[in-house]
């Protein structure tokens, strides 16, 4: 489906996500710096919280709606909202309208959701970022998270940024579109199945010979890198924003 993208804005909101806030702050800061590098002012409302996906996926729509209303109140200006996660972006762009369908708030929600953009798609299509690689030669592989691939449709945007880096070789996974087994609460509710799925993913990653596995969702990266460490692997996992920022400032 053809997407309509806005012109480069003077300012935008940044929705940090829970895992970036608590576990991967360097990824969030790198994403902000990449946007600022293009001359765009980044607004980070400190009151922001979870996107509501855990409640939504666990069957608590009223609680999810309460979280969604809070986020909409915090991002009132009619400017883009950039999210460094296909999962959270998918929730806010596609599932918020479903949550409020048929309610008096539906129009407000649709307008809000139309302002949501995943980070790499925004860098590629709106900011049209150009990258100069200053790092040493390196082979990487890429994990396509389920929501980024199936809901947001941004995987080729992410890969196009990696391919701009002249000293980076991207080795595709054989089973790229196979879930890593995280799934948020799924990994807690079904730990045995989740562990089997991430073991398959780690085996696929190790077979590439890559030194790093990149991704656009910190939940997947947390799951995959934990399994890699458990296997005694030296392969590192890294969010694409942090990786790019390092490469262009090496």
ZIGICOR-V571399 format. One record per pair of residues at least 6 apart in sequence whose C-alpha atoms are under 6 Angstrom apart, sorted by the first residue. I is the first residue (numbers start at 0). J is the second residue. If there is no record, write none. Layout:
BEGIN
i=I j=J
i=I j=J
END
This chain:
BEGIN
i=7 j=125
i=7 j=126
i=9 j=39
i=10 j=39
i=10 j=40
i=10 j=41
i=11 j=41
i=11 j=78
i=11 j=79
i=11 j=80
i=12 j=41
i=12 j=42
i=12 j=43
i=12 j=80
i=13 j=43
i=13 j=80
i=13 j=81
i=14 j=82
i=17 j=49
i=19 j=27
i=26 j=238
i=26 j=240
i=26 j=241
i=29 j=240
i=29 j=241
i=29 j=244
i=30 j=240
i=51 j=63
i=51 j=66
i=54 j=63
i=55 j=63
i=79 j=114
i=80 j=114
i=80 j=115
i=81 j=116
i=81 j=117
i=81 j=118
i=82 j=88
i=82 j=117
i=82 j=118
i=83 j=117
i=83 j=118
i=84 j=215
i=84 j=216
i=85 j=117
i=85 j=146
i=85 j=147
i=86 j=146
i=88 j=117
i=89 j=150
i=89 j=151
i=91 j=112
i=92 j=112
i=92 j=115
i=96 j=108
i=96 j=109
i=99 j=105
i=119 j=156
i=119 j=157
i=120 j=153
i=120 j=156
i=122 j=128
i=131 j=247
i=132 j=164
i=132 j=165
i=132 j=246
i=132 j=247
i=133 j=246
i=133 j=247
i=133 j=249
i=134 j=246
i=134 j=249
i=136 j=166
i=136 j=167
i=137 j=167
i=138 j=167
i=138 j=168
i=138 j=169
i=138 j=209
i=138 j=210
i=139 j=169
i=139 j=209
i=139 j=210
i=139 j=211
i=139 j=212
i=140 j=169
i=140 j=170
i=140 j=171
i=140 j=209
i=140 j=212
i=141 j=212
i=141 j=213
i=141 j=214
i=142 j=214
i=147 j=153
i=148 j=154
i=179 j=196
i=179 j=197
i=179 j=200
i=180 j=193
i=180 j=196
i=180 j=197
i=186 j=193
i=210 j=234
i=211 j=234
i=211 j=235
i=211 j=236
i=212 j=236
i=213 j=236
i=213 j=237
i=213 j=238
i=213 j=239
i=214 j=238
i=214 j=239
i=215 j=238
i=215 j=239
i=224 j=236
END
